[in-house]
């Protein structure tokens, strides 16, 4: 899987979970989901579990991505690359608001609390 293009990004009405949809080099769709936790930690952080899966529906056996793992670091680098490319080349059909939500999501991924 090689995420290339942001398709959309949303903040959910569950209190602040983030979801972003991407396409890869084979035009497959993937969803990155950052789940909001019910209670903040001591620093006031609310985001905990991060998931990446094919399609729009998270499989029941989908495992969260660990903090500081190679998979998480790869996702962070990919998002940073997508955001940088947007700044250099402008936007196609993805809105400015989608990119701003992805920036917010990335900031929370970087400081999320352990689960």
C-alpha positions as CSV (number, residue, x, y, z in Angstrom):
1,X,0.0,0.0,0.0
2,X,1.4,3.4,-1.1
3,X,-1.0,6.2,-0.1
4,X,-0.7,8.9,-2.7
5,X,-3.8,11.2,-2.7
6,X,-6.1,12.6,0.0
7,X,-9.7,12.1,-1.1
8,X,-11.4,13.5,2.0
9,X,-10.9,14.2,5.7
10,X,-13.6,14.6,8.4
11,X,-14.1,15.3,12.1
12,X,-16.8,13.1,13.5
13,X,-19.7,14.0,15.8
14,X,-18.6,11.4,18.4
15,X,-16.6,14.2,20.1
16,X,-13.7,14.5,17.8
17,X,-12.5,11.4,16.0
18,X,-10.8,12.0,12.7
19,X,-11.0,10.0,9.5
20,X,-9.2,10.5,6.3
21,X,-9.6,8.6,3.0
22,X,-6.8,8.1,0.6
23,X,-6.2,6.4,-2.7
24,X,-3.0,4.5,-3.6
25,X,-1.1,3.8,-6.8
26,X,-3.6,1.1,-7.7
27,X,-6.7,3.4,-7.1
28,X,-7.6,1.4,-4.0
29,X,-9.2,3.4,-1.2
30,X,-7.9,3.3,2.4
31,X,-9.2,4.9,5.6
32,X,-7.0,6.3,8.4
33,X,-9.1,6.6,11.6
34,X,-7.9,8.4,14.7
35,X,-10.3,7.5,17.5
36,X,-11.2,10.0,20.3
37,X,-11.0,8.5,23.7
38,X,-13.8,9.0,26.2
39,X,-11.6,10.6,28.9
40,X,-8.6,12.9,28.5
41,X,-5.3,12.0,29.9
42,X,-3.4,14.2,32.4
43,X,-2.2,16.4,29.6
44,X,-5.7,16.8,28.3
45,X,-5.2,14.7,25.2
46,X,-8.2,12.9,23.9
47,X,-6.9,10.8,21.0
48,X,-5.7,7.2,21.4
49,X,-6.2,4.5,18.8
50,X,-5.1,4.9,15.2
51,X,-6.3,2.4,12.5
52,X,-5.5,2.0,8.8
53,X,-7.7,-0.3,6.7
54,X,-8.8,-0.8,3.1
55,X,-12.2,0.6,2.2
56,X,-14.6,2.6,4.2
57,X,-15.6,0.1,6.9
58,X,-13.2,-0.9,9.7
59,X,-12.9,-4.7,9.9
60,X,-13.7,-6.2,13.3
61,X,-10.2,-7.7,13.5
62,X,-8.4,-4.5,12.7
63,X,-5.7,-3.8,15.2
64,X,-4.6,-0.3,16.3
65,X,-1.2,1.0,15.2
66,X,1.2,1.3,18.1
67,X,2.8,4.6,19.0
68,X,6.4,4.9,17.7
69,X,6.1,1.8,15.6
70,X,7.6,1.7,12.0
71,X,4.0,1.6,10.7
72,X,3.1,4.8,12.6
73,X,6.3,6.5,11.5
74,X,5.6,5.6,7.9
75,X,2.0,6.9,8.1
76,X,3.3,10.2,9.6
77,X,5.9,10.6,6.8
78,X,3.3,9.8,4.2
79,X,0.9,12.4,5.5
80,X,3.6,15.0,5.7
81,X,4.5,14.2,2.1
82,X,0.9,14.6,0.9
83,X,0.5,17.9,2.8
84,X,3.8,19.2,1.4
85,X,2.8,18.2,-2.2
86,X,-0.5,20.1,-1.7
87,X,1.4,23.2,-0.8
88,X,3.7,23.0,-3.8
89,X,1.2,21.9,-6.5
90,X,-2.1,23.3,-5.4
91,X,-5.3,21.3,-5.1
92,X,-7.3,19.2,-7.5
93,X,-10.8,18.2,-6.3
94,X,-9.9,17.9,-2.6
95,X,-11.0,20.9,-0.6
96,X,-8.8,23.3,1.5
97,X,-10.9,22.2,4.5
98,X,-9.9,18.5,3.9
99,X,-6.2,19.4,4.0
100,X,-6.7,21.5,7.1
101,X,-8.5,18.6,8.8
102,X,-5.6,16.3,7.8
103,X,-3.1,18.7,9.3
104,X,-5.1,18.7,12.6
105,X,-5.3,14.9,12.5
106,X,-1.6,14.7,12.0
107,X,-0.9,17.0,15.0
108,X,-3.0,14.7,17.2
109,X,-1.4,11.5,15.8
110,X,2.0,12.9,16.9
111,X,0.9,13.5,20.5
112,X,-1.7,10.8,21.0
113,X,-1.9,9.0,24.3
114,X,-0.8,5.4,24.8
115,X,-3.6,2.8,25.0
